[in-house]
Amino acid sequence: MMYHKPVMLEECLEGLAIKPEGIYVDVTFGGGGHSKPILKYLSEGKLFAFDQDVDAKANADQIDSPNFEFIQSNFRYLKKYLKLYGINKVDGVLADLGISSHQIDVPERGFSTRYEARLDMRMDQNTNLTAEEIVNTYSESQLHRILGIYGELKNARTAAATIVSHRINQRIQTVTELKEVLKKCTPRGKENKYLAQVFQALRIEVNDEMKALEDFLMQTAEVIRPGGRLVVMSYHSLEDRLVKNFIAKGNFQGQPEKDFYGNLIRPFEPVNRKPIIASEEEVAVNSRARSAKLRIGERLKDE
């Protein structure tokens, strides 16, 4: 099963500063593109990998290593599952956010604007909420909110109204039907970008991605030991903003909190002030790298 080539692999591994006896977590296992190289660095150490996707589990089953443990769950349950394995502190956590190109390339998952499929978009097939459900049952104001915030659509209000007026007569069930409904709101010449933004908004809502990311980041402060590393790669501005604010300021609002002496209260120190971006050479061979931003934080000692 072909998965995408990991973006900025060397930079991610360097960011983790792997110790052979350390304990590490790859919370977005996918096809194992990061996990397999991490395992090569470990002698006595241990790697825990999280992924809720069934295809990822099939890939993990092929790794035969005493240093490796796969956990089929969303990374928002990081602390809970590590505790089940008797782990309280780890040396590094890696997250490669967003959707894998493998998921996009499986037509029936409904993630892609390129294939005809039911509007599904669930990363965890055991959950109930699908994109079809959102498109047909959310109120106009709810649709306006998610298309505006998660899709960053300039005409989110118009798009929401168009969907709602169409579904009165006919349920919108497939990728093609949704594209057809939105045809008159789609800017000419920018069809692909516009539809990608709509699909991104629906996918984030279906999978509760922003809240899951917040839950996960908060837990990294509890599980990463002082001197340990948090390495996060994001692919759109919403995610990157959360990661940036959390690493730099210790919260998601980006407002610095200070103690009595005027020192910043935050669990991490940014290792890189600006996000690391992929080289032109990498972008030329891997289009996913174009929007990737990598941020690294080092866990500070608790005062």
N, C-alpha and C positions, 0 to 999 in steps of 0.2 A: 504494500500500500504506500503510494508516494505521498510524502508530506512535504511541506515547503522547506527550503533550505533556511536554517536559522539566520536571522539578520544579526550583524555585528557579533558573531560568535566569539571571536578573540577578545573583543572589548568586554563582553559579558563575563567571560572566564577570568579575565584580568581584574575586573571589578569585584568579583567574589573573593579574590586573594585566597585561593584554596589551600588549606593545610591538609596533608595526607591523612591525618588522624581526625579531622574535623567532621562536624555533622552539618549537612546542607539540605536545603529543600528547594526543589524545582516545582513551583505551584502550577505550572502550565505545561504538562508533559508532552501532549500532542503526539508527535512521532518520535519523541526522544532525542530530538536534534541538539538539545542542550545537555540532557541527562547523560547520554553516552559519553561525551567528552569529559564531563565532570567526573564520572566514575573512573576514568583513566588516571586521574590525579589522586585518587583515594587508595590508601593501603589498609589502614585500620578503620578509616572513617566510614561514614554511613550517608547515603542519599535517600531521602524520602521524596517521592514524586506524587503530585496530585493531578487528577484530571477527572471530570465528570462524564466525559464522552466515552461511549462503549468502544469506538474504534481505537481510542488511545489505550484502553485496557488491553486490547488484542496486541498492540505493539509492545506494551510493557511486559506481557507474558513471554515475549521472546528474549528478554534480557535475563541471562542466567548469571547472577552475581550475588554473593553473600552480603555485599555492601549495599544492596538495592532493595527498596520496599515501595510498592505502588499502592496508593490510596485512591479509590474511585469516589471522589467527592469534590465539591466546589471548594475553592481555596478560602472561602469565607469561614470555613470550619477548621482552619489551620491549627489553632491551639488545642481544640478538642481532640483531634485525631493524633496529634503529636503526644498528647497526654496518655492516650490509650496505649502508645508504644513506650511509655515511661520516659518521654523526652520533655524536659522543661525548657532547656536552652539549646540554641543552635548557633553555628558560626556564620551562617549566611543563608539568605533567601533570594531566589531569583524568580521574577515574574515577567513573562513575555505576553503582554496583554493582547486583546483583540481576537480576531477569528483566524483560524488557520486556513490556508488556501485549500487544504484538503477538504475542510467542511464546506467551503464555497463550491468546490468542484464536484460534490455529490449532489446531483440535481434535486433528488427527492427531499433534501433537507430544507429546500426553499430559501436558502440564504442569498442566492445569487439572482441578479436581474437578467442574467444571460440564459437561464434555463426555464422551461415551463414546469411548474410544480405547484402543489398546494402551498399556501402561505403558512409555513410552520415556524422555522427559525429557532427551535428549542435546542440548546446545547445539551441539556439533560432531557433525554426522551421520556423520562418518568414524570416530568411536570405536566401540568394541564394547560397553562396559558400559551396560546400560539399567536402568531401574527394575524392569522385569520380572525381569531376571537377579538383581538384589539381593534382591527379595522372595522369590524361589524358591530361591536357593542360599546366601545368607548364613546363618551359624549363628545360633542364638537370641541368643547373647551379642553377636555383631556387630550384629544388628538392635536389640537393647536399647541398645547404645552409640549408634548413629546417631540413633535415635528420641529418646533422652534428651538427647544433646548438641546435635545439629543441629535437632531438632524441639522440644526443650524440653518434651517430654510428661511429665506427672506420672505417668502409668501406663505408661511405656515398656516395663517388664518384662512386664506383662500383654499389651500389644499385640504384642510380639515373640513371646511364647508362643502367642498366638492365631493369628498368621500361620503359625508353624511347624507347629502341630497341624493346621491346615486343609490346608496344601499336601502333606501326606503322601498324601492321597487325590486331590487335584486341584490342578493348577498354577494359580496366580493370574496371569491374563494382562491383564486390562483394568481401567480405572478403576472401573467399576461393580462388578466382582468384588471388588476390594480394599475398596471402601466397604462392601460387603455383609459381608465377612469381619470388618471392624472394628466392625460395628454394635453388638455387645454391649459393646465397650470405650468407645464414644463417649459422652461426657457429654450427657445430654438438654438440649436448648436451646442447646448450644454446638457443634452438629455442624459448622457451616461453619469455625469457628475451629480445631477439633480436626483436621479433615481437611486444612486448609491447612497446619497444622504438620507433619503426616505427609508431605505432598507436598513441603514445604520440605526436610525431612530427606533424603528420597530424592533430590531434585534436587541438593542440595549434595554428596551422596556420588557420584552419577553423574558430576558434572562436576568433582569434586575441588576445589570452590570455595574452601575455607578455605586449603588448601595453595597453590593458585594465587595467592590474595590475598597470602599471606605472601611468596611468591617475588617477586611484582610489587613490593610495598612495599619490600623489601630493595634491589631494583634502582633504585628511584626515587632513593635516596640516592646512587647512583653516577652517574646520568645527569643529574640536575637541578643546574645550576650555582649557586654561592652567590648568594643573593638571589632565586633562582627559586622558584616556588610548586608545592606539591602540593595538589590540591583533590579531596577524596573524599567522595562521598555514599553512605551506606549505609542499608539498610532493615530490618535486624534487629540485635538486640543483639550477636550473635556477631561479625558483621563490624565493627560500630561499636567494639567493645572492642579488636579488633586494631588498627584505625586509630588510635584514641585513644591506646593504649599506645605505638604506634610513633612517632607524632608527638610525644607528650609525653616519652617516656622512651627512645626509640631501640631498644626491643625489644618483644616481644609479651607478655612476662610481666608488664610493668608495674612491674618492680623497677628503680629508678634506679641507673645505674652512674656512679661519679664518678672523676675523675682524682685525681692526687696532691694537688692543691690544693683538692679538694672541689667542683670544677665538674662539672656534669652532662655526661656524654658522650652526645651525641645529634646526629643529622644535621640535625634540623629544630627550629625554634622554633614553637610553636603561635601562629597569628595570632589565633585566637579561643579563649579559655579554655573556654567552653562550646560545645557544638555549635549551629550555626545551624539553626533549624527554620522550617518554612513558616508563612506568615501564615494566619490563620483564613479569609481570603478565598480564598487559593489552595487550602486544604484543601476548602473548599466546592465548588470547581469541579473539583478533581483529587484523587480519593481516594488515589492513590499517595503524595501529599505528606504524608499523616497520619503515617506512620512514618519519614519521611526525616530523616536527621541529616547535616549538612554540616560537615566539618572541613577546616581549611586550615593547612598548615604552610609556613614559609619556610625555605629551605635556608640553613644556617649555613656560615660559612667553616670549612674543615677546619683544625684547629689544627696 
